[in-house]
Amino acid sequence: MAAYALGVLDEEDHEVFERHLMACEECQLELRELSEVPGFLDAVRRDRSNDLNEDRTPH
């Protein structure tokens, strides 16, 4: 599920999972809950990058 949400499945696995997803309400719900994770991870990465850049700035 996480690999699908993050978009890292190969084409074949992606297609297989999407066929499963069409029929599985439990997975649909879980995917909706996970849909915010990629954006959250990007925000964390940006924050860490900003923190690292600030640490390198002369005070």
C-alpha atoms as an extended CHARMM CRD file, in Angstrom:
* protein
*
        59  EXT
         1         1  MET       CA              0.0000000000        0.0000000000        0.0000000000  PROA      1               0.0000000000
         2         2  ALA       CA              2.7180000000        2.4880000000        0.9510000000  PROA      2               0.0000000000
         3         3  ALA       CA              4.7000000000        1.7800000000       -2.2190000000  PROA      3               0.0000000000
         4         4  TYR       CA              1.5990000000        2.5390000000       -4.2860000000  PROA      4               0.0000000000
         5         5  ALA       CA              0.8810000000        5.7450000000       -2.3400000000  PROA      5               0.0000000000
         6         6  LEU       CA              4.4810000000        6.8800000000       -2.8270000000  PROA      6               0.0000000000
         7         7  GLY       CA              4.4030000000        5.9910000000       -6.5170000000  PROA      7               0.0000000000
         8         8  VAL       CA              7.3230000000        3.5740000000       -6.4390000000  PROA      8               0.0000000000
         9         9  LEU       CA              5.6710000000        0.4270000000       -7.8180000000  PROA      9               0.0000000000
        10        10  ASP       CA              6.8000000000       -0.8080000000      -11.2150000000  PROA      10              0.0000000000
        11        11  GLU       CA              4.1870000000       -0.6940000000      -13.9730000000  PROA      11              0.0000000000
        12        12  GLU       CA              3.0620000000       -4.3070000000      -13.5890000000  PROA      12              0.0000000000
        13        13  ASP       CA              2.6520000000       -4.1330000000       -9.8060000000  PROA      13              0.0000000000
        14        14  HSD       CA              0.9210000000       -0.7700000000      -10.1570000000  PROA      14              0.0000000000
        15        15  GLU       CA             -1.6590000000       -2.2470000000      -12.5400000000  PROA      15              0.0000000000
        16        16  VAL       CA             -2.2080000000       -5.3180000000      -10.3420000000  PROA      16              0.0000000000
        17        17  PHE       CA             -2.7100000000       -3.1570000000       -7.2730000000  PROA      17              0.0000000000
        18        18  GLU       CA             -5.1220000000       -0.8250000000       -9.0640000000  PROA      18              0.0000000000
        19        19  ARG       CA             -7.2640000000       -3.7960000000      -10.1370000000  PROA      19              0.0000000000
        20        20  HSD       CA             -7.3450000000       -4.9660000000       -6.5130000000  PROA      20              0.0000000000
        21        21  LEU       CA             -8.0990000000       -1.4610000000       -5.3020000000  PROA      21              0.0000000000
        22        22  MET       CA            -11.1870000000       -1.2140000000       -7.5120000000  PROA      22              0.0000000000
        23        23  ALA       CA            -12.8280000000       -4.0600000000       -5.5690000000  PROA      23              0.0000000000
        24        24  CYS       CA            -11.4580000000       -3.5830000000       -2.0400000000  PROA      24              0.0000000000
        25        25  GLU       CA            -13.1680000000       -0.9350000000        0.0690000000  PROA      25              0.0000000000
        26        26  GLU       CA            -10.7740000000       -1.5220000000        2.9710000000  PROA      26              0.0000000000
        27        27  CYS       CA             -7.7710000000       -0.7030000000        0.7740000000  PROA      27              0.0000000000
        28        28  GLN       CA             -9.5710000000        2.3130000000       -0.7040000000  PROA      28              0.0000000000
        29        29  LEU       CA            -10.0500000000        3.6910000000        2.7970000000  PROA      29              0.0000000000
        30        30  GLU       CA             -6.4500000000        2.9630000000        3.7730000000  PROA      30              0.0000000000
        31        31  LEU       CA             -5.2030000000        4.6570000000        0.6060000000  PROA      31              0.0000000000
        32        32  ARG       CA             -7.2620000000        7.7640000000        1.3610000000  PROA      32              0.0000000000
        33        33  GLU       CA             -5.6550000000        7.8630000000        4.8070000000  PROA      33              0.0000000000
        34        34  LEU       CA             -2.1780000000        7.4640000000        3.2950000000  PROA      34              0.0000000000
        35        35  SER       CA             -2.7450000000       10.0030000000        0.5250000000  PROA      35              0.0000000000
        36        36  GLU       CA             -1.3870000000       12.8010000000        2.7240000000  PROA      36              0.0000000000
        37        37  VAL       CA              1.8910000000       11.0160000000        3.4740000000  PROA      37              0.0000000000
        38        38  PRO       CA              3.8660000000       12.0420000000        0.3470000000  PROA      38              0.0000000000
        39        39  GLY       CA              3.0880000000       15.7280000000        0.9160000000  PROA      39              0.0000000000
        40        40  PHE       CA              3.9720000000       15.4100000000        4.5840000000  PROA      40              0.0000000000
        41        41  LEU       CA              7.3020000000       13.7690000000        3.7310000000  PROA      41              0.0000000000
        42        42  ASP       CA              8.0740000000       16.5440000000        1.2340000000  PROA      42              0.0000000000
        43        43  ALA       CA              7.3470000000       19.1620000000        3.8990000000  PROA      43              0.0000000000
        44        44  VAL       CA              9.6130000000       17.4040000000        6.3970000000  PROA      44              0.0000000000
        45        45  ARG       CA             12.3670000000       17.1930000000        3.7790000000  PROA      45              0.0000000000
        46        46  ARG       CA             12.0390000000       20.9460000000        3.0260000000  PROA      46              0.0000000000
        47        47  ASP       CA             12.1080000000       21.8070000000        6.7350000000  PROA      47              0.0000000000
        48        48  ARG       CA             15.2210000000       19.6930000000        7.3080000000  PROA      48              0.0000000000
        49        49  SER       CA             16.9000000000       21.2360000000        4.2800000000  PROA      49              0.0000000000
        50        50  ASN       CA             16.1040000000       24.7350000000        5.5650000000  PROA      50              0.0000000000
        51        51  ASP       CA             17.4290000000       23.8090000000        9.0180000000  PROA      51              0.0000000000
        52        52  LEU       CA             20.6510000000       22.4770000000        7.5200000000  PROA      52              0.0000000000
        53        53  ASN       CA             21.1080000000       25.6180000000        5.4290000000  PROA      53              0.0000000000
        54        54  GLU       CA             20.5550000000       27.8140000000        8.4880000000  PROA      54              0.0000000000
        55        55  ASP       CA             23.1530000000       25.8100000000       10.4350000000  PROA      55              0.0000000000
        56        56  ARG       CA             25.7110000000       26.5400000000        7.6990000000  PROA      56              0.0000000000
        57        57  THR       CA             24.9930000000       30.2680000000        7.6330000000  PROA      57              0.0000000000
        58        58  PRO       CA             27.6390000000       32.2830000000        9.5280000000  PROA      58              0.0000000000
        59        59  HSD       CA             26.2080000000       33.8630000000       12.6790000000  PROA      59              0.0000000000
